[in-house]
Amino acid sequence: MLWIITKYAATAAIVVIVSEIAKRSDKLGGLLAALPLVTLLALVWLHLEQQPQERIANHAWYTFWYVVPTLPMFLVFPLLLPRLGFWPTLLACALLTMVCFALFALVLKHFGIDLL
């Protein structure tokens, strides 16, 4: 139980630290948010929990492919925010990401990469 609490606390701390830094510096906050901190933590947690190397490698592999369809959201969000406000923009970007993911998964399926 202590291990799970430690994992939650460390992971949450990173999110809080990044958001606090972003309040002070847009660029540094963006840089830190762009780093794969959560993925790196997940890889460390998997390793420390003695998961097979194949599972750890698969996590990194699929993370790469899942990140790609999220990228358009980061371009659309700043464009929509002044026009729609925060919550509608967030919803529109979530929907955009789902559509991009579905289309991306269909394209990758033709190359033998199954994301679903």
C-alpha positions as CSV (number, residue, x, y, z in Angstrom):
1,M,0.0,0.0,0.0
2,L,2.9,2.4,0.8
3,W,4.3,1.7,-2.7
4,I,1.0,2.8,-4.4
5,I,0.8,5.9,-2.2
6,T,4.5,6.8,-3.1
7,K,3.7,6.3,-6.8
8,Y,0.6,8.6,-6.6
9,A,2.4,11.2,-4.6
10,A,5.5,11.4,-6.9
11,T,3.3,11.4,-10.1
12,A,1.0,14.1,-8.7
13,A,3.9,16.2,-7.5
14,I,5.3,16.3,-11.0
15,V,1.9,17.6,-12.4
16,V,1.7,20.2,-9.6
17,I,5.3,21.4,-10.1
18,V,4.8,21.7,-13.9
19,S,1.6,23.7,-13.4
20,E,3.2,26.0,-10.8
21,I,6.2,26.6,-13.1
22,A,3.8,27.3,-16.0
23,K,2.1,30.0,-14.0
24,R,5.5,31.8,-13.8
25,S,6.9,31.0,-17.2
26,D,5.0,30.0,-20.3
27,K,8.0,28.8,-22.1
28,L,9.5,26.8,-19.2
29,G,6.1,25.4,-18.3
30,G,5.6,24.3,-21.9
31,L,9.0,22.8,-22.1
32,L,8.5,20.8,-18.9
33,A,5.0,19.7,-20.0
34,A,6.4,18.6,-23.3
35,L,8.9,16.3,-21.7
36,P,7.7,12.8,-21.3
37,L,7.9,13.0,-17.5
38,V,4.8,10.8,-16.9
39,T,6.0,8.2,-19.4
40,L,9.5,8.2,-17.8
41,L,7.9,7.7,-14.4
42,A,5.7,4.9,-15.7
43,L,8.7,3.2,-17.2
44,V,10.5,3.5,-13.9
45,W,7.5,2.2,-12.0
46,L,7.2,-0.8,-14.3
47,H,10.9,-1.6,-13.9
48,L,10.8,-1.3,-10.2
49,E,7.8,-3.6,-10.1
50,Q,9.9,-6.1,-12.0
51,Q,7.7,-6.2,-15.1
52,P,9.1,-8.0,-18.1
53,Q,11.3,-6.0,-20.4
54,E,8.9,-6.7,-23.3
55,R,6.1,-5.0,-21.4
56,I,8.3,-2.0,-20.6
57,A,9.4,-1.8,-24.2
58,N,5.8,-2.1,-25.5
59,H,4.7,0.7,-23.2
60,A,7.3,3.0,-24.8
61,W,6.4,1.8,-28.3
62,Y,2.7,2.4,-27.9
63,T,3.2,5.7,-26.1
64,F,5.1,7.0,-29.2
65,W,2.2,6.1,-31.4
66,Y,-0.5,7.5,-29.1
67,V,1.3,10.9,-28.8
68,V,1.3,11.6,-32.5
69,P,-2.5,12.1,-32.9
70,T,-2.6,14.4,-29.9
71,L,-0.3,16.9,-31.5
72,P,-2.9,18.8,-33.6
73,M,-4.7,19.7,-30.3
74,F,-1.7,21.8,-29.2
75,L,-2.0,23.8,-32.4
76,V,-5.8,24.2,-32.4
77,F,-6.2,25.0,-28.7
78,P,-4.5,28.5,-28.8
79,L,-6.5,29.3,-31.9
80,L,-9.9,28.4,-30.4
81,L,-9.4,29.6,-26.9
82,P,-10.0,33.4,-27.6
83,R,-13.0,32.6,-29.8
84,L,-14.8,29.9,-27.7
85,G,-13.5,30.2,-24.1
86,F,-11.8,27.6,-22.1
87,W,-14.3,24.8,-21.6
88,P,-15.7,24.7,-25.2
89,T,-12.1,24.8,-26.5
90,L,-11.1,22.0,-24.2
91,L,-14.1,19.9,-25.4
92,A,-13.5,20.7,-29.0
93,C,-9.8,19.7,-28.6
94,A,-10.8,16.5,-26.9
95,L,-13.1,15.6,-29.7
96,L,-10.5,16.6,-32.3
97,T,-8.0,14.3,-30.6
98,M,-10.4,11.4,-30.6
99,V,-11.1,11.9,-34.3
100,C,-7.3,12.2,-35.1
101,F,-6.7,9.1,-33.0
102,A,-9.3,7.0,-34.8
103,L,-8.1,8.1,-38.2
104,F,-4.4,7.6,-37.2
105,A,-5.3,4.1,-35.9
106,L,-7.0,3.3,-39.2
107,V,-3.9,4.4,-41.2
108,L,-1.4,2.6,-39.0
109,K,-3.5,-0.6,-39.3
110,H,-2.5,-0.7,-42.9
111,F,1.2,-0.8,-41.8
112,G,0.6,-3.6,-39.3
113,I,0.5,-1.4,-36.2
114,D,-2.7,-2.1,-34.2
115,L,-3.5,0.6,-31.7
116,L,-7.0,-0.5,-30.8
